[in-house]
Amino acid sequence: MKYITLKSIQSDLYAGNITCRNLVEFYLQNISEKNDKLNAFLSVYEDESLLRADEIDLKIKNKSAGKLAGMVLGIKDLLCYKDHVSQAGSKILEGFESQFNATAVQRVLDEDAIIIGRQNCDEFGMGSTNENSAFGPCLNEIGENRVSGGSSGGSAVAVQAEMCFASLGTDTGGSVRMPAGFCGLVGLKPTYSRVSRWGLIAYASSFDCIGPITKTVEDAALLLEIIAGKDDQDSTVSNLPVDKYSDFSSENKVYKIAYLKDAIESEGLQLEVQSETVAKIINLKLQGHKIEAVEFPLIKAFLPTYYILTTAEASSNLNRFDGVKFGHRSLEATDLMSLYKKTRFEGFGKETKKRIMLGTFVLSANYYDAYYTKAQKVRRLIKEYTDKLLETYDFIVCPTTPTTAYKLGEKTGDPIQMYLGDLFTVQANVVGLPAISIPNGVDKDGLPIGFQIMAGAFKEKELLDFAKSIEI
């Protein structure tokens, strides 16, 4: 019962060959067999998903089902789902149940998607490997003891291991694209403000995006089409109309494409990742596209800018978790100040504490201008240079990650090496542009390699058309 596209699922559903209940039972069986080892799901909504499957089956029979009928979906533990636990991969939100649905969650439900469970992630989205979760790491199904990528690791592995058909993840610095790259899937980060952030537990508010993880570009386009658009609950969301992303152009367009010379020639780039990326670039040339190497003088500023600004925003956003109104509360507290201190000490993980402290430091009076203000200026320069490139070129391409999935614990002792894993993905978040990771072969150990494409603001239609045309 392995399906690659939603269209093939719906074809069998409407022909009466299968039912939504059959699909849910198939995924539940896989979860029961694989999740103890892979740790992709934190909660599984077994009875609820079966009841919903029966409801959708009735709608299919009556020909009144929505666009996502037959899509069994998992949601990252950063998205609010009414009357369900939402913990952001953290002990600090222990026992917290959401009082409402995130806008993206509500929109997929309105189109008859079936949500099967809550997926593991790095705490508050802070990580590239899913090793920073309070619930333990999520493992890649391919290879032995390999990381899944982060922070949406559980969301990617669940699709990879046939524990659900697709997932909704979040992307602050590559958190949808990196795990998609490590797991051989499609991961889409939309333009900042294209999708409402209402109901997304915030890490860094000017970077966070909700995006789909799927097996194909086709289904990523359909999910984006449904979750994108105006939302009265989110004042930062764009009011621009949503394109019909799932109507792909059949025209064989010739594009002008740039690739980052420094990225391809980087010393830290795994040889197999380099060779597959170069092979893809050569293939694009053979298809008639005009593709050129470009220099990006600020490439070394991507990561410092990203980490200074995101930690500053995290320091502000996570200030609300104090043990007073909801979530974990320390039993050791003796007064209000000790309640704050002990609750946060017990509730936050090591990486989250580190980023909060870094963010508090760069926002402090003595260092605000030296770090935070300067990083904002550099962010503007990176955006201006990227936008200028995209006036000349339709897309910018590079590997999704410098390496394939490495072993659990291999880089946790060296935070610099860990952070370098985000080198190619953070640019899209710093400048707020759409980017997609698609599969691009495997290394000698069979571990997937990702290929990233970035486009101009709100150019998701062109991005998805191009990605589909070169999809393996």
N, C-alpha and C positions, 0 to 999 in steps of 0.2 A: 504493500500500500504506500510505497514511497512516491510522492509527487514532487515535480520540479516547479510547476506553475499553478496558480490558482485557477486559471482557465481549464486546465486538465481535471482539476478536482470538481469544478462546477459542471463540466461536461458529463462526468460520471454521476454526479448528484442529480442533475436534471434528467438523465437517462434512466435513473432508478437503479444503477449498478451498485451504488453505495449510499450510505446515509451519514449525516453529521455525527450521529451516535457512533457509527463504525469508526469514523475518523478519530473522535475523542478517545474511544476505547483503545485504538492503536497507539496514540500518543501516551496515554496513561500507562499502558503496558510497558512502553519504552522507558518512561520515567521510573517506573518501579524496578526495572532491570538495570538501569544505568546511573540513576541519580546519586546513589550512595557513593559511587566511585567518582563521578564527575562533579557533583555538588553545584549543578547549574540552577536548580530551583530551591528556594527557601520555603515556599508554601505552594501546595498543589490544591486547586479547587475542584476536587474530584466529583463530588455529588452535584455541585453547582454547575459545572461545565457539562455534565451529562444531561441535566434538566434543560439547560439552555440549548443543547444540541437538539433535544426533542422539539423545543419551540421553533427552532430554525427549520427543522425537517418539515414541520407543519406549514410554515411560511413557504417553503419550496414547493410543497404540494399545492398550495393555493396560489402559487406564482406571485407572491408578494414579498419575497426575500430581498434583502439589501445587496449592495455591491460586493460585500465581503463574506457573504454566506459561504460556509465551508472553510473559512480561514480560522485555524486554531492558533491563537496568538498568546505569547508570553509577554509580560511587561516587567521592565527593570524596576528594582526596588527603590527607585527615586521618583516614581510616578504614583500619584494618589489615586486610589480606587476605593470608592465609598464603601464603608463598613468592612474594609479589609485592612490588615496590618500593613503599614508602610514604615520601614525602618532605615532607609538609606544605607543599608549595609552596616549599621552602627548600633552599639548597645545603648547609646544615649536616647534613642527613640523606642526603647523596649516597651512593648505593649501598646504603642500608639496606633489607633485605628483612624483612618481618614474619614472626615465628615462629608466629603464631596469627591466627585470624579475630576481628575485633570481633564482639561478640554480635549486633548488628543485621545485620551481613553474614552471619553464620552462619544467622540465622533466615530471611533471604530465600533463601539457598541451600537450606535445608531444605524450602522450599516451591517449589523448582524455578525460581526466577528465574535468568536467564542474565546474568552480569556481563560486560559487553563492554569495559570499560576504566576507567582511573583519570583523574579530571577535575581540571582546573586550578583553583587557588584562591589567594586572597591568602595570603601566608606566615603559617603558623600561625593562619589565620583572621582576621588583623589587617588589615581594610580593608573598604571599602564599594563598591569598583569593580572589583576583580580586577586593579588596576594594581600591586599590591605583590608579585606572584608573582615568584619567581626565574626563572620560565620565560616571562616576558613576559605582557602583558595578554590577557585573553579578550575578544573583541569581540561586541557584540550583533548578531544577524543583521538586525535592523530598523534602518534608518537607516544613514548613512555614518559610520564611525569613532566609534560610540557605545559607551559602557561597558556592561558586562553587569550591573553591580551586584555586590556582594560580601558575604561572601567566597566564597560558593558560586557564583561566576559561571560557571565551566565546567559545573557541574551543571545550571544553568538553560538555558544556551545549547545544550547537547547535546540537551535535550528540545525546546526551541524550534525547532532546526534539523533535527529528525528524525534525529539521530545516535544516539539511544536513545529508548526509550519513556518511561522515568521515571528519576529519580536519587535517591540518598540524599545529602543535604547535612548541614551542621551549622549551628547558629544560636546565637551568643553574644550578639549585640546586634541581630539582624535579618538574619543572614547567609543564611537560607533565604528569608525573606519579601521582602527588598529585591530580590534578583535575580529572584525570581518576579514581583514587581510590575513591574520594568523589562522583563521578557521576555513578559508577558502570560500567566503561568501561575499555578497554585495552589501556594502554599508554606505548609507547616504546621510551626509550632513547638509541640511538646507541653508539658505541665506539666513543670517540672523534676522529675526522678526517675521520670517515667513510662516512659522508655526508658533502658536501661542504657548507661552511658558506657564500658564495658569495650572497649578497643580503639580508642577515640577519642583521638588525640594531643592532649593538653590545651593549651589557651590559658588559660582562666580557669575553674577547676573548678566554682565555684558558679554559673556562668552557662551553660556549654556544654550544648547539647542536640542530639540527632540528629533530623532530620525529613525528610519526603519532599518532592520537587518533582515535580509531575505536571501533566497537562492538565486534570484534573477533580477535584472534591472527592471523588467516589466512589472514585477510585483512591488518593487520599491517605489516605482512611479505611481502605481495605483494607491498605495498607502499614503504617499505624500499628498496626492490629490485630495484625499479624504481628510487628512488632519490639518492641512494648511488653511490659512485664511483668517479674516477678521474675527476678533473675539472681544466682546465688550468687557470681559473680565481682565484683559491684559492691555494696558495703555501703551506698551512698547510694540505691540504686534502691527504688522503692515496692513493697510487697507487696500493694497493693490489686489486686483482680481486674480484668482487662481487659474492657471492654465490647465488645459486638459492634458496633463502629463502622460496619461496612459494611451493617448492617441499618437502613436509613433509615426514619424515621417518616413515614407517609403523612398523618398528622394535620396540619392547618393551624393550628399554634399561634400565638397572639398573644403577642409578647414585649414586655417593657419594656426599652428600649434608651437608653443615654446616648451622646452624642457630645461630644467635648472642644471646647468653645467656642474656647479659645485656639488649638487646632490648626487649626480651620476659618478663623479670622480672622488667622492668622499672616501677617506681612508677607512672609516668605520663601516663601509658598505660591504655586506657579505658578497663574495664573488658570484654566487649563483643568483642573488637578487640583482646584481649589476648586469649579468649576462642576459637574464630574462627581460630586464627593463630595456636594454639596448636592442634585443631582438624585437621587442614590441615596437620600439621607435622605428627600426628599419622596416618592419611590416607596415607601419602607418605610412611611411614614405612610398612603399610599393603600391599602397592603395590609392596613391595620388595626393595625399595630404602634404602640405608644405610644413616642414617641421625644422625648427632651428634651435640651437643652443643659445641660452641667454645667461648673462651674469646677473646675480642679485647681490649687490654690495652689502645689504643689511642681513644676509642669511644668518650670520653669527649672532644677530640681535634677537632672532625669533624667540629662542628659549628664555633668555633673561627677561625680556619684555613680558612674555607670557607668565612666567612664574612670579615676577614682582606684582603684576596686576591681579592675577587670580588669587594669590595668597592674601592680598589686601582686601579683596572682595569677600573672600572666605572668612577672614577675621570679622568683618562686619556682619555677614549673613549668619554665621554660626553663633553669634553673640546671644541669640534668642534661646539657646539650649542651656538652661540653667537649673533644671530640676524643680521649678516652681509650678508651671502650668501643666506640663505633660511630659511623657517619657520617663526615663530613669531618674530616680531621686536617691541620693546617698542616704543610707541608714546611719552613717557615722557622723552626720552633721550635728553641730552643737549650737550654731547660730546662723544667720543669713549668709555671712561671708564664707563660712566653712561649708555651707550647703552648696554655694556656687562652685567653690574650689574642688571639693571632694566629688561632687556629681560629675563635673567635667573631667576630673582626673580618672575616675572610674569608667565614665561613659565613652570618651573619645579614645580612638586608637593612636598608636605612635605617630603614624604619618599625618593624621589630621591635626594632632597637637603641634607637630613641627610646622605645618603650613599656617596654622593660626598664629603661632609665635612669630614666624617670618612676616606674616601680613601685619601683625600689630607693630612690629619693628619698623617696617617701611612706612607705616602711617603715623609713626610717632613724630612729635613736633620737631625734634632735632634732625630727623632724616627724611621728612616728607618730600622736600624739594629735591634732595639728592637722589632719591630712589623713585618714589611714586610719580611725582610731577615729570621727572625725566623719562620714565617709562611710558607715560601717556604721550609725550612728545615723539618718542621713538615709534610708538604704535601708529601715530599719525603719519610719520614718514614711511613706514612699511606699507601702510594702506595706500598712500599716494603713489608709491613706486609700483605696487601690485596693480592698482587701477590703470596706471599709465601703460604697463605691459599688456593689460587686457584690452586696451584701446587698439593695439597693434595685432594682438593674437586673440583667437577665440578661446583657447584653453591653455593652461599650464599643467604639464604632466611631470610625474616623478614616481619613485617607488613609494608605497604606502608606509613601509617601515624599513629601517636599515638592514634588518635581519629577519629570518623566519623565527617561529616560536622557539624560545630557549627553554632550558630546564628550570623547574621550580627552584627558587632560591639562588639561582645562578648570579643574579645581579642585585639582590636585595642588600648586600653588604656594601655596594658602591652606588650611592644615590645619583652621582653624576652620570654613570653609565645607564642607570634606570631612566633618568630624565631624557637622555639622548635618544631614547626610543621614540620620543614624540617629535623629533626634529623636523620631519617632513609634514606632519599633520597639523601642527599648531598654527601655521601661517593662516590657514583658512579661518580659524577662530579669532586670531588677532585682528584680521581685517574684515571678518563677518561675511565671507563669501561662501557659496555652495561648493561642495567637493564630494566626490564619490570614490570608493575603493571597489575595484572589481578583481576577480581572480586572474592571475597571470602565471600559471604553471606552478611547479613544485621544485623543491631542492632534492638533493640525492637521497635524503631520508623520507621523501614523500610529504614534506611539510609545505603548506601553501605559501605562495608569494602573492602580494597584492600590488596593484597598479592604481595610482591615484590621479584623478583628473579634477582640476579646479576651473571654475568659470566665473564670469562677472556676476554682479549682484542681480538676483532674481532671474538669472538665466538658466533655471533648472530644466526648462523644456529642452533647450539646446544641449545642455549637459547630458540629460538622460537619453536623448536621441543619439548622440555621439557614442555614449557608453554602450548602448544596446547594439550599435552597429559594429562595435569591436569586441563585444562580449564573446568569450570562448565557449 
